[in-house]
Amino acid sequence: MDEPMESTEPDSTTNADRVPQENDRQPPGQLLRPGSMVMMTLTMEDYLSKYWPTLQGAIDQLLTMKPGAYIPISYEQMYSCVYKCVCKQFSERLYGDLMEHVTKHVQSLSEQLQSHVNDTKEFIECFSYLMHRYLQALEGIVPIFNYLNRFYCQSKLKKDLNEELRLLFRAHTADKHVTLLLSLLEQASSTPFAISPPTVASLVKNLYSLNPDYAIGNTDLFARFIPNVLPPTTVSQLDEYIAETQRLQQQLSSLPEFRHESGHKRSFEDDISVN
């Protein structure tokens, strides 16, 4: 399906999907609202001076937002910019600018990671933070460009915008550092709590969602956090798993915070009443 033409949609469509008509006018210089009609021609000058800078600013805010933070972006305004650009035949240019801008961002993330390669803890934590922040940003960016995704990416390019943006992170950031990252994670795992367990769990889960092939050759690491990574257990492997469990118990028992003298209640047990 090609980009939407400037003709009236059936009454059953939602306001956001209506195609503009010329008889519904907006004051000059005002951005289109979803549900209103596009009346004026969008020139390249308009696109470069107003529409793309507005969208670029929102993208930058989302890409640099701290995980869990809130940025007061008007999604209605952003969606309206994309809506008009698509209706006025700027889909290809908008898609190209979006991909180019995000590509520059993920390349900068790779450079940032490179500066931490000599410190295992900092490198792992930085990778986890940057990947989590990027994936969180996509949760805001993709909805803004939903109209572009539907009427250009999916219909014309036969691609999905969310997957394309995830691929950018893989190609320019993750793939370049994942070998070192997984090697450092394996080394760190030999020392319990060298890296925060929640950090390792989040990192491994995000890596697997980004590309399940990362688990190939690293199944033991991924199996600790991802179900069904390892093949089904056979009877012949039970002794091996028992021995592994005993080794883990011995490692934990050597840590001060896990030492416990028999016959003494732990602090939290004082609050437990027995009926």
N, C-alpha and C positions, 0 to 999 in steps of 0.2 A: 504494500500500500504506500503510495507516494505521500508527500507532504500535503496537509489540508489546503484545499482551495478556498478562496474567499467567497463562499456561498452559504446560504442558510442551511443549518443542520435540522434534522427532524426534531419535533417538539419533545421527543422522549429523551434527548440527550441532556446531560447536566450542564450547568452554566459554564463549568470549566472546560467542557468539550465543545461549546458552541463556536462556530466559525464566524468571523467578523463580517459585518455589513458596512457599507459606506454611509448610511443614514444615521448612525449613532455616533455623535461626535464628542470628543473630549477636549477640554481646554488645551491650547498649545503648551507643549513642554511638560504635560502631566503624564506620568506612566500609566499604561493601561491597567485596569483592574480586571481580574477574572470575571467573566460574565458580561462585561461591557463589550462594545464593538470597536474594532480597529477602523479608524476612518482615514488616517493620513498615511502617506507612503513613508516607509522607513528607509532612509538613505544610509549609505555607508558612513557618512559623517555622524548621523544620529547614533548608529551602532557603536562607533569608536569613541564618541565623546560622552555618551550617556548610558546606553544599555549594557555594553560589556564592562565598563568600569564599575557599574553598580553590582553586577554579578561577581566580578572578580574580587571586589571588597568583601562580599559575603563568603566567598570560597576561602579567602585568606583567613577570615575570622574563624571559620569552622576548622580549618586545617591546623591552626595554632591554639585552639581552645584546649584547656586542661581537661583531662578526663573527669566527667561528672560536673563540670562547670556549665553555666547557662549564659548564652549570649543573646541579647534582645534583637534578633533579626526578624524583619517582617517577611515571613514566608509568602504572604499574599503579594507583596510588592515584587519579590524575587520571581515568583511563579508568573506574574504578569509580564515581566521582562522576557522570560523564556517563551511564553505564549505568543507574544507579538513577533518576536524574532522568527519563530517557526512559521507563523502565518504569513509573514512577509518574506519568505524564501531565504532566510539567513541560517537555516539549519546546519548546512555544511560548514559555514564559517564559525558558527557558535560551537559546534562539536570540536572542530579543529583547535579553536582557542582554549576550550576547556581541557582537552587532552594535553596540549602543549604546556599549559600553565601547571597542571598537576604533575606532569613529567618533571618539570624543573624542581618542583617541591620534593618529590621522592628522591631525586638525584642529590638534593641538599641533605636529605636524611642519611643517605649512604655516606656522604662526606663526614657528617656528624658522628656516625658510628665508627668510621675509620680512625677518628681521633681518640677512641677509647680501647683500641685493640690490645694495648699493653696492660690493661687492668681487667682481669677476668670478671670481677664483681660489677664494676662500672659498665663494662661492655654488655653483659647479660641484662642488667637492669635497664640500661639505655635502650637496648633493642626492644625489650618488653614494653617499655613506656611509649616509644615512638610508634610501634606497630599498633598498640591499643588505641592511641590517640588518632592515628590515621583511619583505622576501621570505624571508630566512633564518628569521625568527620564525615565518612561516607553515608552514615545514617541521616545526616542533614543535607548533604550535597545532592544525593540521588533524588530525593523527593522534590527539590527545587527544579531539577531538570527532568522531571517526570514526563512532561509534554514532549520534550526533545527525544527522550528515550522511546516513547510510544510511536511517534510519527516519523522518526528518522532512524534511530539506532535499530530498533526492532523491525520496523517495516521495510526500510531501505537497505541497511547494512546487515540485517539478520544477526544482530549482536545485542547483548544486554549491557546497559551502561554501568551497572554496579559491578558486573564481572570484569568489564574492560578496565575500570579504575582499580580493582583489586589486582589485575594482571600487571598494571603499571608498578605497583609496590613490589610485586614478585620479581619483575624483570630488572628493576633499577635499584632495589634495596635488598630484599630477602635473599634472592638467588646469589648475590655477590658475597654475602656474609654468613649464609646458613651453614656451610661446612665448618667454619671456625666456631660458630655459635654452638652447634651440636657437640662438637669436640669439647668445648669448655663446659657445657652442661654435664657431659659424662664425667669429666674430671671432678667437677664440683659435687656431683652426686655421691662421690666416695667419702665426702665429709658431710655428715648430716647437718642441715641448717646453715651450710656455708652461703647458700642463697635462700632467701625467704621462700618457703613452700608455696604460698599463694602466687608469688611472682613466677615460679617455675611452672605451676599448673596453668596459669593464664597464658604464659608464653607458648607452652606446648600445644594447648588447645587452639590458640589463634594460628599457630604455624600449620597445624593439621587442617584447619578449616580453609586456610589459604592454599595449601597444596598437600593432599594426602601422600604424595610421593616422597615428601620429606621423611616419612616414617620408614622408608625402605633403607635397610642397613642400620636403623636406629630403633628397632622394634621394642627393645627392652625399655628404653626411655619413654617412648610414646605409650607403651602398654600400661604404664603407671597411671596415666590420666585419661586415655582414650579406650573405651570398651571395644572388644573384638578386633584389636590390632593383631594380636597373636593368634595362631591357629588353635583349634580346640586341644585341650590337654589330653594326653593319653596316659594309660596306667603306668607305662614305663617311665614317665617323667615325674611321678609323684615323689619319689625319693629325692630327686633334684630340687623340687620346690620346697620340700620339708627342710632340706639343708640350707637353702637360701633364706628361708624364714628364720631359722636358728641363727644364722650369721647376722641378720638384721637386728634380732633381739639382743645379741651380744654387743653390737655397735651401740644400740640405744642405751643399754645398761651401763655402758662406760661413761655416759654423759652425766654430769652432776645433777642436772635438772630431772633426770629420770631415775636416780638412785632412790631406793626406798627400803628402809629396814623392816624386816618382817616382824609382825606382832604390833606394829604401831599404825594407828589410823592416819590416813592422809587428812589434811586440813579440811577438805570439802566434805569428808565423811562425818564430821562432827554434827553437821546439819541434817543428817539422814536419820530419821527415826524408824525403828523396826516395830511393826505391829505384832 
